[in-house]
Amino acid sequence: MTKALEGVRVLDLSHVQAGPTGTQLLAWMGADVIKVEMPGRGDITRGQLQDVKGADSLYFTMLNSNKRSITVNLKSPKGKAVIEELVRRCDIIVENFGPGVLDRQGFTWERFQELNPRVIYASIKGFGPGPYVDCKAYENVAQCMGGAASTTGWEDGPPTVTGAQIGDSGTGVHTIAGILAALYQRERTGKGQRVEVAMTDAVLNLCRVKMRDQQRIMKGPLTEYPNKEFGDAVPRAGNASGGGQPGAALRCAPGGPNDYVYVIIQPPCWEPLMKLCGREELITDPGYATPQARLQKIPECFSIIERWTMTKTKFEVMAALNEVDVPCGPILSMKDIYEDKSLYERGFLIEVDHPTRGRYVQVGSPINLSDSPVEVKRSPLLGEHTDQILDWLGYGKDEIAAMHKDGAV
């Protein structure tokens, strides 16, 4: 069966997380992703957070499956010639170097266009045009400057970043949306184009509902929030949804750090919830019977429900609430997820064999195409495909040997 992006070639000049997240998605969809790495060291994440001595770290393997690796010295004239030849033969280039790094090496957008007018060049940077354009950004910097941290956490606590990698991986996914759109447009125009995504922009895009609330708070307090006081900016609201339907994480038995279940109170849910909690009198009590009445005492409402949830495990609570159509979700630890057999059965968690680190678990593709199933393969060893790719580019055996000797590859 052919893959969705079969025949599409990607020159992956990216490293760490934002770029590799996106190029891995392209590889899973069938593109031939050629990852360019520094000779001798490779992507810096190969050696970061190592848990198996002498083996690529999980940080690297989790973000670079299904790719080919070639080592090229970008400072070597022969190495630069290899990159230029790859540009001529690839459909897409992806990079997330610091501002100006590739330009200073002579690899500008204009140069790429000269080499290949059909190429799509995707750049990921920390910031868009403006006062911070030359600044570097990392995951948590992007979360802080994209609006996420200021709206996350508890009212009386500090700004908090989320464990979800919305700055790096979130930007990678946004980048792929732009690349695929450019690839589709090229079918009509025959021309490539530049795709630019800033990490802080991607984070803000994921915080649109908070920008909604910033405009609402200018007209008065946000009554859907549980906060007692409001200033002139969107506050941190703990686990409240901050709009829509009230929600909260409630304690469950046996009381461990992740023994919680998130419960949402929609208007039709109040009656079945009160029946489960043994508080039927509150179904018709004027102080609780309507959403408007409950809005004035949201913490008390959840306290009533929590007295019931604390008598059951989070999975028992989920089973009971789903029986009566109450939206909920247990707080799953990474250990819970790692041990969830159903995720392996449906192929979203996959055990992969690796020649140096042994078996490890890889998160599969969250995107499923009916006619282009994903086959997850291990990440490449450093420079594993260097000679293979050079041979494909037309270099002879003697030339390849000389390039290795000169440190060009």
TORSERO-177538 format. One record per atom (N, C-alpha, C): x, y, z. Coordinates in steps of 0.05 Angstrom, whole numbers, padded with zeros to 5 digits, always signed. Last residue first. Layout:
# TORSERO-177538
XYZ ...
# end
This chain:
# TORSERO-177538
+00642+00294+00118 +00618+00279+00125 +00625+00260+00149 +00690+00319+00118 +00667+00333+00106 +00640+00320+00113 +00736+00297+00136 +00717+00307+00156 +00694+00322+00145 +00770+00273+00100 +00772+00302+00103 +00754+00313+00125 +00751+00220+00102 +00778+00226+00112 +00782+00256+00117 +00701+00226+00079 +00703+00217+00107 +00730+00225+00118 +00718+00241+00028 +00702+00259+00044 +00702+00252+00073 +00744+00194+00011 +00759+00219+00015 +00744+00239+00032 +00701+00159+00008 +00723+00154+00026 +00739+00179+00032 +00673+00184-00034 +00660+00182-00007 +00682+00177+00014 +00708+00178-00076 +00701+00205-00067 +00689+00204-00039 +00709+00123-00081 +00734+00137-00074 +00728+00165-00063 +00655+00113-00095 +00666+00102-00071 +00691+00116-00062 +00622+00173-00121 +00635+00147-00123 +00647+00138-00097 +00559+00205-00116 +00587+00204-00108 +00598+00176-00111 +00504+00208-00126 +00523+00205-00148 +00552+00205-00142 +00467+00207-00088 +00472+00233-00099 +00492+00232-00122 +00470+00154-00072 +00446+00162-00087 +00450+00190-00100 +00518+00158-00044 +00517+00141-00068 +00493+00149-00085 +00500+00189-00001 +00520+00199-00019 +00521+00184-00046 +00465+00152+00022 +00454+00177+00011 +00474+00189-00008 +00500+00111+00039 +00477+00105+00021 +00467+00130+00007 +00534+00139+00073 +00545+00128+00048 +00522+00122+00028 +00495+00153+00115 +00512+00172+00101 +00521+00162+00073 +00462+00126+00148 +00456+00125+00119 +00473+00144+00103 +00481+00134+00200 +00477+00107+00190 +00473+00105+00160 +00493+00179+00229 +00506+00175+00203 +00501+00148+00190 +00473+00148+00287 +00486+00172+00276 +00501+00165+00250 +00416+00107+00273 +00441+00112+00286 +00455+00136+00273 +00347+00128+00269 +00372+00120+00257 +00396+00124+00276 +00292+00099+00306 +00307+00122+00298 +00334+00112+00286 +00248+00046+00280 +00267+00058+00300 +00281+00082+00288 +00182+00057+00254 +00208+00044+00253 +00227+00059+00272 +00114+00047+00247 +00135+00060+00263 +00160+00044+00262 +00073+00055+00196 +00091+00034+00207 +00114+00048+00221 +00008+00078+00187 +00035+00085+00196 +00049+00060+00206 -00032+00073+00127 -00026+00066+00155 +00004+00071+00162 -00066+00101+00087 -00038+00105+00091 -00030+00099+00120 -00121+00100+00084 -00106+00088+00062 -00076+00092+00064 -00136+00125+00132 -00146+00099+00126 -00131+00085+00104 -00093+00155+00178 -00104+00156+00151 -00112+00128+00142 -00087+00186+00239 -00092+00160+00226 -00105+00165+00199 -00044+00216+00284 -00060+00221+00259 -00062+00194+00244 -00011+00204+00323 -00038+00211+00331 -00056+00215+00307 +00035+00151+00317 +00024+00174+00304 -00005+00179+00314 +00061+00128+00382 +00056+00126+00353 +00043+00152+00342 +00115+00129+00425 +00088+00139+00420 +00084+00139+00390 +00153+00072+00440 +00150+00096+00424 +00121+00104+00422 +00194+00039+00485 +00166+00045+00478 +00165+00072+00464 +00248-00005+00468 +00237+00019+00482 +00209+00023+00471 +00300-00054+00470 +00272-00047+00465 +00264-00022+00481 +00367-00030+00458 +00348-00051+00463 +00319-00041+00457 +00406+00006+00446 +00392+00010+00471 +00372-00012+00478 +00427-00011+00396 +00445-00005+00419 +00431-00002+00446 +00385-00025+00360 +00410-00041+00361 +00428-00035+00385 +00318-00031+00382 +00340-00013+00375 +00366-00027+00379 +00249-00044+00372 +00276-00054+00376 +00297-00035+00366 +00192-00018+00404 +00210-00016+00382 +00238-00028+00389 +00125-00020+00419 +00152-00029+00428 +00170-00031+00403 +00080+00033+00421 +00093+00012+00405 +00120+00005+00416 +00017+00060+00428 +00043+00056+00442 +00055+00031+00429 -00019+00052+00389 -00011+00080+00394 +00014+00080+00412 -00041+00002+00375 -00017+00012+00362 -00010+00040+00366 -00080-00022+00403 -00089-00006+00380 -00065+00008+00366 -00051-00048+00442 -00068-00064+00424 -00076-00048+00399 -00028-00006+00470 -00010-00023+00454 -00027-00039+00433 -00073+00014+00494 -00057+00032+00477 -00038+00016+00459 -00090-00028+00526 -00106-00020+00503 -00091-00002+00484 -00054-00030+00569 -00052-00050+00547 -00068-00042+00522 -00020+00017+00600 -00047+00013+00589 -00045-00005+00565 +00028+00033+00622 +00019+00005+00627 -00008-00001+00616 +00033+00086+00608 +00053+00067+00599 +00044+00038+00602 -00010+00107+00637 -00011+00107+00608 +00009+00086+00597 +00008+00102+00690 -00018+00091+00681 -00019+00087+00651 +00055+00132+00685 +00057+00103+00691 +00030+00089+00683 +00035+00182+00679 +00050+00171+00656 +00053+00141+00660 -00032+00181+00706 -00003+00186+00708 +00010+00175+00683 -00094+00208+00693 -00076+00186+00687 -00047+00195+00690 -00149+00224+00725 -00123+00235+00721 -00103+00212+00717 -00209+00206+00691 -00190+00202+00712 -00163+00215+00705 -00261+00247+00670 -00237+00233+00661 -00218+00230+00685 -00328+00261+00646 -00308+00259+00666 -00283+00246+00655 -00396+00277+00637 -00369+00279+00626 -00348+00278+00649 -00446+00232+00649 -00433+00255+00661 -00404+00256+00650 -00480+00188+00635 -00472+00209+00615 -00462+00235+00628 -00485+00147+00669 -00507+00167+00670 -00499+00192+00653 -00441+00116+00660 -00467+00103+00660 -00490+00123+00658 -00400+00151+00672 -00407+00146+00644 -00433+00131+00640 -00400+00147+00727 -00409+00172+00714 -00415+00168+00685 -00381+00095+00736 -00407+00103+00746 -00417+00128+00732 -00330+00097+00711 -00350+00077+00702 -00378+00086+00711 -00305+00137+00741 -00309+00140+00712 -00331+00122+00702 -00304+00113+00792 -00319+00137+00788 -00325+00141+00758 -00270+00071+00781 -00297+00065+00789 -00315+00089+00785 -00224+00099+00770 -00235+00084+00749 -00264+00075+00755 -00212+00122+00819 -00218+00140+00797 -00231+00125+00773 -00248+00088+00872 -00225+00093+00856 -00232+00110+00832 -00290+00119+00923 -00285+00101+00901 -00259+00107+00887 -00298+00158+00959 -00304+00130+00968 -00299+00110+00947 -00289+00205+00936 -00269+00196+00954 -00274+00168+00964 -00337+00217+00909 -00314+00206+00894 -00293+00194+00912 -00368+00238+00952 -00375+00212+00940 -00351+00200+00925 -00343+00285+00962 -00347+00267+00985 -00355+00239+00975 -00345+00310+00913 -00320+00298+00921 -00324+00279+00945 -00397+00331+00911 -00390+00309+00894 -00365+00294+00903 -00390+00372+00949 -00411+00351+00953 -00404+00327+00936 -00350+00402+00924 -00345+00389+00950 -00365+00367+00956 -00377+00422+00881 -00356+00401+00876 -00348+00388+00902 -00411+00458+00908 -00422+00436+00891 -00402+00414+00887 -00374+00493+00931 -00391+00476+00948 -00403+00453+00932 -00352+00518+00885 -00335+00502+00902 -00351+00483+00920 -00401+00543+00864 -00387+00522+00849 -00369+00505+00868 -00442+00580+00877 -00430+00562+00897 -00416+00538+00885 -00462+00608+00835 -00455+00624+00859 -00441+00607+00880 -00478+00570+00800 -00455+00586+00793 -00445+00602+00817 -00525+00549+00818 -00501+00535+00824 -00476+00551+00819 -00561+00586+00796 -00559+00584+00825 -00533+00570+00833 -00554+00576+00742 -00549+00602+00752 -00545+00602+00782 -00570+00522+00736 -00542+00529+00732 -00535+00557+00743 -00615+00504+00790 -00610+00516+00764 -00580+00522+00761 -00617+00481+00842 -00632+00469+00820 -00625+00479+00792 -00596+00504+00887 -00579+00487+00871 -00591+00478+00844 -00633+00532+00915 -00606+00541+00917 -00587+00526+00899 -00681+00504+00909 -00677+00528+00894 -00648+00539+00894 -00678+00434+00903 -00672+00457+00921 -00666+00482+00904 -00681+00391+00869 -00702+00412+00867 -00698+00435+00886 -00634+00365+00881 -00643+00366+00853 -00664+00388+00849 -00623+00360+00933 -00611+00384+00920 -00620+00386+00890 -00644+00313+00950 -00659+00337+00957 -00648+00362+00943 -00608+00273+00936 -00631+00278+00918 -00645+00304+00924 -00555+00256+00949 -00565+00282+00956 -00588+00291+00938 -00524+00212+00934 -00543+00209+00956 -00554+00236+00966 -00493+00214+00891 -00481+00225+00916 -00500+00222+00940 -00527+00197+00851 -00504+00181+00857 -00492+00189+00885 -00562+00241+00851 -00572+00214+00858 -00549+00196+00866 -00529+00282+00834 -00540+00283+00862 -00552+00256+00870 -00520+00264+00781 -00498+00267+00800 -00508+00267+00829 -00571+00266+00757 -00557+00240+00762 -00534+00242+00781 -00578+00325+00763 -00596+00305+00775 -00582+00278+00778 -00536+00349+00733 -00539+00354+00762 -00556+00332+00775 -00533+00343+00679 -00518+00324+00696 -00524+00327+00725 -00555+00382+00648 -00570+00357+00651 -00558+00337+00670 -00513+00424+00654 -00540+00426+00666 -00556+00400+00669 -00450+00393+00672 -00468+00404+00652 -00496+00405+00664 -00396+00391+00706 -00424+00393+00712 -00439+00408+00690 -00343+00345+00702 -00355+00369+00690 -00385+00369+00696 -00286+00322+00735 -00315+00320+00731 -00325+00347+00721 -00229+00283+00738 -00239+00309+00730 -00269+00306+00722 -00204+00250+00794 -00220+00248+00770 -00230+00276+00763 -00146+00223+00826 -00165+00245+00821 -00181+00238+00796 -00094+00202+00845 -00120+00191+00849 -00141+00213+00849 -00042+00217+00844 -00057+00220+00819 -00085+00206+00821 -00023+00209+00896 -00019+00235+00883 -00034+00239+00857 -00076+00171+00930 -00049+00175+00919 -00047+00202+00904 -00126+00155+00951 -00114+00180+00960 -00085+00185+00951 -00148+00109+00929 -00141+00109+00958 -00126+00134+00967 -00206+00150+00921 -00192+00130+00936 -00170+00117+00919 -00200+00218+00897 -00212+00191+00896 -00196+00173+00915 -00215+00288+00888 -00200+00266+00901 -00216+00240+00900 -00227+00321+00826 -00236+00313+00853 -00221+00289+00863 -00220+00377+00787 -00207+00351+00793 -00214+00344+00822 -00276+00407+00754 -00257+00406+00775 -00245+00379+00778 -00318+00454+00717 -00304+00429+00720 -00283+00430+00742 -00375+00485+00686 -00357+00482+00709 -00344+00455+00711 -00373+00498+00615 -00385+00485+00638 -00365+00482+00661 -00351+00559+00592 -00366+00535+00585 -00379+00523+00610 -00294+00577+00633 -00315+00583+00613 -00329+00557+00606 -00253+00553+00661 -00251+00581+00654 -00271+00588+00632 -00248+00504+00684 -00246+00506+00654 -00244+00534+00645 -00205+00497+00740 -00230+00505+00728 -00227+00508+00698 -00158+00485+00765 -00168+00465+00746 -00195+00472+00735 -00134+00551+00770 -00132+00523+00779 -00141+00504+00758 -00135+00600+00744 -00160+00590+00755 -00159+00561+00763 -00103+00662+00737 -00100+00633+00739 -00124+00622+00754 -00139+00714+00699 -00125+00702+00723 -00119+00672+00719 -00128+00763+00651 -00140+00736+00656 -00125+00723+00679 -00124+00829+00681 -00113+00807+00663 -00127+00781+00670 -00139+00864+00719 -00143+00872+00691 -00132+00852+00671 -00168+00824+00769 -00154+00848+00762 -00160+00855+00733 -00215+00797+00815 -00206+00799+00787 -00191+00826+00783 -00227+00748+00866 -00221+00775+00858 -00210+00775+00829 -00241+00695+00868 -00256+00714+00885 -00251+00743+00876 -00250+00647+00815 -00234+00666+00830 -00251+00686+00845 -00275+00611+00783 -00280+00608+00812 -00265+00629+00828 -00308+00637+00724 -00283+00630+00738 -00289+00628+00769 -00354+00658+00706 -00351+00629+00704 -00326+00619+00718 -00350+00713+00711 -00366+00698+00731 -00363+00668+00729 -00301+00754+00707 -00308+00730+00692 -00323+00712+00711 -00317+00824+00715 -00308+00798+00725 -00317+00775+00708 -00313+00868+00656 -00322+00860+00683 -00312+00833+00690 -00292+00882+00609 -00319+00891+00614 -00330+00882+00640 -00244+00858+00607 -00243+00887+00606 -00271+00899+00610 -00256+00805+00604 -00250+00816+00630 -00249+00846+00630 -00261+00797+00549 -00285+00796+00565 -00280+00809+00592 -00208+00798+00532 -00226+00818+00522 -00252+00820+00538 -00190+00753+00558 -00177+00779+00563 -00195+00802+00554 -00220+00712+00536 -00226+00721+00563 -00213+00747+00570 -00194+00708+00486 -00223+00714+00487 -00230+00726+00514 -00145+00692+00504 -00147+00718+00492 -00176+00727+00490 -00162+00642+00521 -00153+00661+00541 -00152+00689+00530 -00173+00617+00474 -00196+00622+00492 -00188+00641+00514 -00122+00614+00450 -00142+00633+00439 -00165+00638+00459 -00075+00586+00459 -00087+00601+00482 -00109+00620+00473 -00054+00568+00413 -00067+00548+00430 -00080+00560+00455 -00033+00615+00395 -00055+00604+00380 -00070+00583+00396 +00009+00620+00431 -00014+00638+00433 -00038+00628+00418 +00042+00579+00411 +00031+00577+00438 +00007+00595+00441 +00054+00601+00360 +00040+00575+00362 +00027+00572+00390 +00082+00647+00376 +00057+00649+00361 +00040+00624+00362 +00127+00625+00399 +00108+00641+00416 +00081+00645+00402 +00151+00600+00354 +00141+00584+00377 +00121+00600+00394 +00132+00617+00288 +00146+00625+00313 +00134+00609+00336 +00143+00595+00223 +00127+00592+00247 +00143+00599+00271 +00141+00600+00154 +00153+00609+00178 +00134+00607+00202 +00156+00576+00092 +00137+00573+00114 +00152+00581+00139 +00163+00597+00025 +00174+00596+00052 +00152+00594+00072 +00152+00554-00033 +00149+00579-00017 +00161+00575+00010 +00155+00533-00102 +00157+00529-00074 +00153+00555-00059 +00111+00526-00158 +00131+00541-00143 +00131+00533-00113 +00069+00504-00185 +00096+00494-00192 +00118+00508-00176 +00016+00514-00174 +00033+00537-00184 +00060+00527-00194 -00009+00467-00158 -00023+00485-00177 -00004+00506-00190 +00026+00442-00125 +00014+00426-00146 +00000+00444-00167 +00036+00481-00088 +00056+00477-00108 +00045+00460-00131 -00007+00474-00053 -00007+00497-00071 +00013+00494-00093 +00011+00428-00026 -00013+00427-00042 -00014+00450-00062 +00056+00449+00000 +00059+00427-00018 +00035+00424-00037 +00032+00487+00033 +00050+00496+00012 +00054+00474-00009 +00003+00452+00067 -00011+00471+00051 +00006+00481+00028 +00046+00425+00090 +00027+00410+00073 +00010+00428+00056 +00070+00467+00118 +00085+00453+00097 +00065+00438+00079 +00030+00482+00155 +00039+00501+00135 +00053+00487+00112 +00027+00435+00185 +00003+00445+00172 +00011+00464+00150 +00079+00433+00205 +00071+00413+00186 +00045+00421+00171 +00077+00474+00242 +00094+00476+00219 +00086+00457+00197 +00043+00455+00282 +00035+00478+00266 +00051+00480+00240 +00078+00415+00301 +00053+00407+00288 +00042+00430+00271 +00119+00446+00323 +00125+00427+00301 +00100+00419+00286 +00092+00473+00363 +00101+00488+00340 +00108+00470+00317 +00084+00430+00398 +00061+00444+00387 +00068+00461+00363 +00137+00417+00411 +00121+00398+00395 +00097+00412+00383 +00149+00470+00438 +00165+00455+00418 +00148+00438+00400 +00103+00488+00467 +00121+00506+00454 +00137+00493+00432 +00076+00445+00489 +00062+00461+00470 +00080+00481+00455 +00085+00392+00516 +00105+00408+00502 +00093+00426+00480 +00056+00387+00579 +00052+00383+00550 +00071+00402+00535 +00064+00409+00628 +00081+00387+00620 +00078+00380+00591 +00061+00481+00631 +00049+00455+00629 +00069+00434+00621 +00084+00529+00680 +00084+00518+00653 +00071+00490+00654 +00054+00580+00719 +00062+00552+00717 +00062+00542+00688 +00060+00634+00766 +00055+00624+00738 +00067+00597+00735 +00048+00616+00836 +00063+00628+00814 +00053+00619+00787 -00016+00623+00871 +00010+00611+00865 +00024+00624+00842 -00068+00636+00879 -00049+00646+00898 -00021+00635+00894 -00093+00610+00835 -00097+00639+00839 -00076+00651+00858 -00052+00562+00804 -00072+00570+00823 -00071+00599+00828 -00043+00549+00732 -00036+00547+00760 -00058+00557+00778 -00039+00593+00677 -00039+00565+00687 -00029+00565+00716 -00033+00641+00654 -00061+00633+00658 -00062+00604+00669 +00020+00648+00647 +00006+00668+00664 -00022+00660+00670 +00034+00607+00611 +00042+00605+00639 +00026+00624+00657 +00013+00624+00559 +00003+00600+00573 +00009+00601+00603 +00034+00667+00531 +00010+00671+00546 +00000+00647+00563 +00082+00664+00506 +00059+00660+00489 +00033+00661+00504 +00120+00668+00544 +00116+00692+00527 +00093+00689+00508 +00118+00617+00568 +00115+00641+00584 +00108+00666+00567 +00125+00582+00526 +00100+00581+00542 +00096+00606+00558 +00176+00598+00509 +00153+00601+00491 +00127+00600+00506 +00205+00582+00554 +00205+00610+00546 +00181+00616+00528 +00198+00527+00553 +00184+00542+00574 +00184+00572+00569 +00226+00514+00502 +00199+00506+00509 +00185+00524+00529 +00263+00572+00483 +00261+00544+00489 +00232+00539+00497 +00293+00620+00438 +00271+00611+00456 +00273+00581+00460 +00334+00677+00426 +00329+00649+00425 +00306+00642+00444 +00322+00738+00388 +00325+00723+00413 +00320+00693+00410 +00310+00768+00345 +00336+00756+00346 +00342+00740+00371 +00257+00786+00355 +00262+00769+00332 +00290+00755+00333 +00235+00819+00392 +00249+00795+00402 +00258+00777+00380 +00209+00862+00367 +00232+00868+00385 +00247+00843+00394 +00194+00832+00302 +00188+00850+00325 +00213+00852+00343 +00172+00771+00274 +00183+00798+00270 +00175+00816+00294 +00168+00717+00324 +00163+00729+00298 +00176+00757+00296 +00211+00672+00359 +00194+00696+00358 +00190+00705+00329 +00239+00624+00351 +00226+00630+00377 +00205+00651+00374 +00226+00590+00289 +00241+00608+00306 +00226+00612+00332 +00231+00548+00235 +00219+00551+00262 +00237+00568+00278 +00219+00546+00166 +00236+00556+00188 +00220+00558+00214 +00217+00510+00107 +00203+00516+00133 +00222+00523+00154 +00211+00515+00041 +00231+00519+00062 +00217+00528+00088 +00203+00477-00015 +00188+00489+00007 +00206+00491+00031 +00226+00483-00082 +00230+00474-00054 +00213+00490-00035 +00226+00498-00134 +00202+00483-00124 +00204+00476-00094 +00275+00519-00147 +00251+00537-00145 +00226+00524-00134 +00334+00506-00123 +00309+00490-00128 +00285+00508-00125 +00375+00543-00122 +00381+00515-00126 +00357+00498-00134 +00348+00590-00114 +00365+00587-00137 +00370+00558-00143 +00323+00579-00065 +00306+00583-00089 +00323+00580-00114 +00368+00578-00032 +00353+00554-00035 +00335+00556-00060 +00383+00632-00035 +00401+00611-00046 +00385+00585-00051 +00339+00656-00009 +00344+00662-00037 +00363+00642-00050 +00344+00636+00042 +00321+00628+00026 +00325+00634-00003 +00414+00616+00050 +00391+00635+00053 +00368+00624+00037 +00467+00594+00068 +00442+00579+00061 +00418+00597+00067 +00512+00617+00087 +00507+00619+00059 +00482+00606+00049 +00518+00617+00139 +00532+00595+00126 +00528+00597+00096 +00484+00657+00155 +00513+00662+00156 +00530+00640+00143 +00436+00630+00149 +00442+00653+00131 +00472+00658+00131 +00437+00595+00193 +00439+00585+00165 +00447+00607+00146 +00433+00635+00235 +00454+00615+00234 +00458+00604+00206 +00390+00671+00241 +00413+00679+00225 +00435+00658+00222 +00368+00647+00303 +00365+00667+00283 +00391+00673+00268 +00383+00576+00309 +00380+00602+00320 +00378+00623+00297 +00347+00526+00270 +00371+00538+00281 +00365+00565+00293 +00308+00493+00248 +00302+00509+00272 +00327+00518+00286 +00283+00472+00184 +00305+00479+00202 +00295+00495+00225 +00269+00434+00127 +00260+00443+00153 +00284+00449+00171 +00250+00431+00060 +00272+00436+00079 +00260+00445+00105 +00224+00390+00009 +00219+00406+00033 +00245+00408+00049 +00241+00362-00034 +00217+00378-00037 +00213+00398-00014 +00308+00352-00060 +00287+00350-00040 +00264+00369-00045 +00348+00361-00096 +00333+00336-00099 +00310+00334-00079 +00374+00408-00083 +00364+00405-00110 +00345+00381-00113 +00389+00396-00031 +00369+00416-00035 +00357+00413-00063 +00431+00360-00041 +00407+00351-00028 +00384+00370-00032 +00468+00395-00062 +00458+00374-00079 +00432+00362-00068 +00478+00426-00017 +00466+00439-00041 +00454+00418-00060 +00501+00388+00016 +00476+00401+00024 +00462+00413-00001 +00548+00379-00012 +00530+00357-00008 +00502+00368-00001 +00573+00429-00008 +00565+00419-00035 +00545+00396-00033 +00584+00430+00046 +00564+00449+00035 +00554+00440+00007 +00625+00392+00046 +00600+00387+00060 +00577+00405+00050 +00664+00417+00017 +00652+00392+00006 +00626+00386+00020 +00673+00460+00053 +00664+00465+00025 +00651+00440+00013 +00649+00455+00119 +00668+00445+00099 +00656+00451+00071 +00610+00468+00153 +00631+00488+00150 +00652+00480+00129 +00576+00426+00157 +00566+00449+00143 +00588+00470+00139 +00588+00361+00151 +00601+00385+00163 +00594+00409+00147 +00541+00311+00160 +00553+00330+00141 +00564+00354+00157 +00513+00247+00163 +00529+00267+00177 +00543+00285+00156 +00446+00226+00157 +00471+00231+00143 +00487+00252+00159 +00394+00181+00171 +00414+00200+00181 +00439+00201+00164 +00324+00176+00158 +00351+00167+00151 +00371+00189+00162 +00267+00159+00202 +00284+00177+00186 +00310+00164+00178 +00235+00131+00237 +00228+00130+00208 +00245+00149+00191 +00241+00174+00294 +00236+00149+00282 +00230+00152+00252 +00253+00218+00328 +00267+00215+00302 +00263+00188+00289 +00235+00222+00379 +00229+00244+00360 +00240+00240+00332 +00252+00182+00410 +00223+00187+00410 +00215+00208+00389 +00308+00183+00407 +00293+00162+00393 +00264+00167+00391 +00322+00229+00439 +00326+00228+00410 +00309+00207+00396 +00304+00214+00489 +00296+00240+00479 +00300+00241+00448 +00329+00167+00499 +00301+00166+00491 +00291+00192+00480 +00396+00170+00469 +00376+00175+00490 +00348+00171+00480 +00437+00119+00442 +00421+00143+00438 +00400+00146+00460 +00486+00091+00486 +00464+00088+00468 +00450+00115+00465 +00524+00094+00526 +00533+00088+00499 +00511+00086+00478 +00481+00073+00577 +00507+00082+00570 +00515+00074+00541 +00417+00094+00581 +00433+00070+00573 +00460+00080+00563 +00398+00143+00590 +00392+00123+00610 +00406+00097+00605 +00413+00211+00578 +00418+00183+00571 +00412+00165+00595 +00403+00266+00572 +00386+00249+00589 +00389+00219+00583 +00433+00273+00508 +00420+00285+00531 +00402+00265+00546 +00455+00253+00462 +00470+00249+00487 +00456+00260+00511 +00418+00266+00423 +00427+00238+00425 +00441+00232+00451 +00409+00320+00424 +00392+00303+00442 +00401+00274+00442 +00442+00342+00386 +00450+00343+00414 +00434+00326+00432 +00454+00304+00329 +00434+00320+00343 +00441+00319+00373 +00526+00292+00324 +00498+00290+00316 +00480+00309+00331 +00581+00281+00332 +00563+00287+00354 +00534+00282+00347 +00607+00262+00285 +00618+00257+00312 +00600+00262+00335 +00579+00312+00243 +00596+00288+00246 +00607+00286+00275 +00513+00334+00253 +00541+00341+00255 +00558+00316+00259 +00462+00313+00206 +00473+00317+00233 +00503+00323+00232 +00401+00312+00173 +00429+00320+00171 +00439+00326+00199 +00356+00264+00153 +00364+00281+00176 +00394+00286+00174 +00310+00258+00107 +00339+00255+00109 +00349+00275+00131 +00252+00224+00098 +00264+00245+00114 +00293+00240+00118 +00207+00211+00054 +00234+00203+00058 +00248+00226+00072 +00139+00204+00078 +00160+00219+00065 +00188+00207+00072 +00099+00177+00105 +00111+00164+00082 +00133+00180+00068 +00080+00193+00152 +00061+00195+00130 +00073+00185+00104 +00126+00191+00183 +00104+00171+00188 +00084+00171+00166 +00152+00235+00163 +00163+00209+00158 +00142+00187+00162 +00119+00276+00183 +00122+00273+00154 +00133+00245+00147 +00129+00268+00237 +00102+00264+00227 +00103+00260+00197 +00183+00281+00239 +00175+00254+00245 +00147+00248+00235 +00181+00335+00229 +00191+00318+00208 +00185+00289+00213 +00159+00353+00278 +00144+00356+00253 +00154+00338+00231 +00198+00339+00315 +00170+00330+00319 +00155+00331+00293 +00244+00366+00294 +00242+00337+00293 +00214+00326+00298 +00231+00421+00309 +00233+00411+00281 +00229+00381+00279 +00228+00418+00367 +00207+00430+00350 +00207+00420+00322 +00276+00389+00388 +00248+00379+00389 +00228+00391+00370 +00338+00379+00363 +00325+00380+00389 +00296+00371+00385 +00337+00403+00295 +00349+00389+00317 +00332+00394+00342 +00336+00404+00222 +00327+00412+00249 +00339+00394+00270 +00341+00393+00170 +00363+00407+00182 +00357+00415+00211 +00319+00348+00129 +00315+00355+00157 +00340+00366+00169 +00291+00348+00071 +00318+00353+00081 +00314+00364+00109 +00247+00301+00044 +00250+00322+00064 +00280+00324+00072 +00209+00282-00012 +00235+00281+00002 +00238+00306+00020 +00157+00241-00032 +00164+00267-00022 +00190+00265-00006 +00146+00189-00042 +00158+00204-00064 +00166+00232-00055 +00088+00187-00001 +00109+00172-00015 +00119+00188-00039 +00051+00208+00033 +00072+00226+00023 +00095+00211+00010 +00015+00165+00040 +00005+00191+00032 +00027+00208+00020 +00040+00103+00012 +00036+00121+00034 +00028+00149+00023 +00012+00044-00018 +00027+00068-00019 +00021+00086+00005 +00017-00024+00000 +00000+00000+00000 +00018+00025+00000 
# end
